[in-house]
Amino acid sequence: MNDLLDIAALVLVLIGGLLCVTAAIGLLRFRDVPTRLHAATKPQVLGLILICLAIALSLRSWPVVAFLVPVVMTQLATAPLSAHMVGRQAYRNGTIDERSLYVDELDEARRTPPAAGG
């Protein structure tokens, strides 16, 4: 049984590492902000979850699991928030190609001055 859990942990580490490398390559290769944000959040978070699961399977200890759960929860909470803030700032700076947007919900907020009450 221990050998099977070690093999499962090895596979999870390899898949998680591959996802993290894919995210890094996506950050370097993609040209615009929305695709870079996608590459920075989706595969990286899943890769971290798989690596943490592999660590928990490999060490087989409840204190380790208790340590890894807040790590994963913090990553799940901060990755979407940081991506949202980076995307919004890129929109405000004008570095997002507005022709590629299907719906532009921030257009009216950008045209209204902050002190206008809108």
C-alpha positions as CSV (number, residue, x, y, z in Angstrom):
1,M,0.0,0.0,0.0
2,N,2.9,2.4,0.8
3,D,4.4,1.8,-2.6
4,L,1.1,2.6,-4.3
5,L,0.8,5.9,-2.3
6,D,4.4,6.8,-3.2
7,I,3.7,6.2,-6.9
8,A,0.5,8.3,-6.7
9,A,2.5,11.1,-5.0
10,L,5.2,10.9,-7.7
11,V,2.6,11.2,-10.4
12,L,0.8,14.1,-8.7
13,V,4.1,16.0,-8.3
14,L,5.0,15.5,-11.9
15,I,1.6,16.7,-13.1
16,G,1.6,19.6,-10.7
17,G,5.1,20.6,-11.8
18,L,4.1,20.3,-15.5
19,L,1.2,22.6,-14.8
20,C,3.4,25.2,-13.1
21,V,5.9,25.1,-15.9
22,T,3.1,25.5,-18.4
23,A,1.9,28.6,-16.5
24,A,5.4,30.1,-16.6
25,I,5.7,29.4,-20.3
26,G,2.2,31.0,-20.8
27,L,3.3,34.1,-19.0
28,L,6.3,34.5,-21.3
29,R,4.6,33.6,-24.6
30,F,1.2,35.2,-24.4
31,R,1.0,38.8,-25.6
32,D,-2.0,40.4,-24.0
33,V,-3.0,40.8,-20.3
34,P,-6.2,38.6,-20.2
35,T,-4.4,35.6,-21.6
36,R,-1.4,36.1,-19.3
37,L,-3.8,36.4,-16.4
38,H,-5.4,33.1,-17.4
39,A,-2.0,31.4,-17.6
40,A,-0.9,32.9,-14.3
41,T,-4.0,31.7,-12.3
42,K,-5.6,28.6,-13.7
43,P,-2.8,26.1,-14.2
44,Q,-0.6,27.5,-11.4
45,V,-3.3,27.1,-8.8
46,L,-4.2,23.6,-9.9
47,G,-0.5,22.7,-10.0
48,L,0.0,23.9,-6.4
49,I,-3.0,21.9,-5.3
50,L,-1.7,18.7,-6.9
51,I,1.8,19.2,-5.4
52,C,0.3,19.8,-1.9
53,L,-1.8,16.7,-2.3
54,A,1.3,14.8,-3.3
55,I,3.1,16.1,-0.2
56,A,0.2,15.0,2.0
57,L,0.2,11.5,0.4
58,S,3.9,11.2,0.7
59,L,4.3,12.2,4.3
60,R,1.0,10.6,5.6
61,S,0.7,12.9,8.6
62,W,-2.3,14.9,9.8
63,P,-0.2,17.9,11.0
64,V,1.2,18.2,7.5
65,V,-2.3,18.2,6.1
66,A,-3.3,20.8,8.7
67,F,-0.4,22.9,7.5
68,L,-1.2,22.5,3.7
69,V,-4.9,23.2,3.9
70,P,-4.4,26.9,4.8
71,V,-1.7,27.2,2.1
72,V,-4.1,25.9,-0.5
73,M,-7.0,28.0,0.8
74,T,-4.9,31.2,0.8
75,Q,-3.9,30.5,-2.8
76,L,-7.5,29.9,-3.8
77,A,-8.5,33.2,-2.2
78,T,-5.6,35.4,-3.4
79,A,-5.1,34.2,-7.0
80,P,-8.5,35.4,-8.4
81,L,-8.3,38.7,-6.4
82,S,-4.8,39.5,-7.7
83,A,-5.8,38.6,-11.2
84,H,-8.8,40.9,-11.0
85,M,-6.7,43.8,-9.7
86,V,-4.1,43.3,-12.4
87,G,-6.8,43.1,-15.1
88,R,-8.6,46.2,-13.9
89,Q,-5.4,48.2,-13.7
90,A,-4.4,47.1,-17.2
91,Y,-7.8,48.2,-18.4
92,R,-7.4,51.6,-16.7
93,N,-3.9,52.0,-18.3
94,G,-5.3,51.2,-21.7
95,T,-3.0,48.1,-22.3
96,I,-6.0,45.8,-23.0
97,D,-7.1,45.7,-26.6
98,E,-10.7,46.9,-26.3
99,R,-11.7,45.4,-29.7
100,S,-11.1,42.0,-28.3
101,L,-13.7,42.5,-25.5
102,Y,-17.1,41.1,-26.0
103,V,-18.7,43.1,-23.3
104,D,-17.2,46.3,-21.8
105,E,-18.8,46.8,-18.4
106,L,-16.2,49.3,-17.3
107,D,-16.6,51.7,-20.2
108,E,-19.2,53.9,-18.5
109,A,-17.3,54.0,-15.3
110,R,-14.2,55.1,-17.1
111,R,-16.0,58.0,-18.9
112,T,-17.7,59.2,-15.7
113,P,-15.5,61.4,-13.5
114,P,-15.1,60.0,-9.9
115,A,-16.6,63.1,-8.3
116,A,-19.7,63.0,-10.6
117,G,-21.5,60.5,-8.3
118,G,-21.9,57.8,-11.0
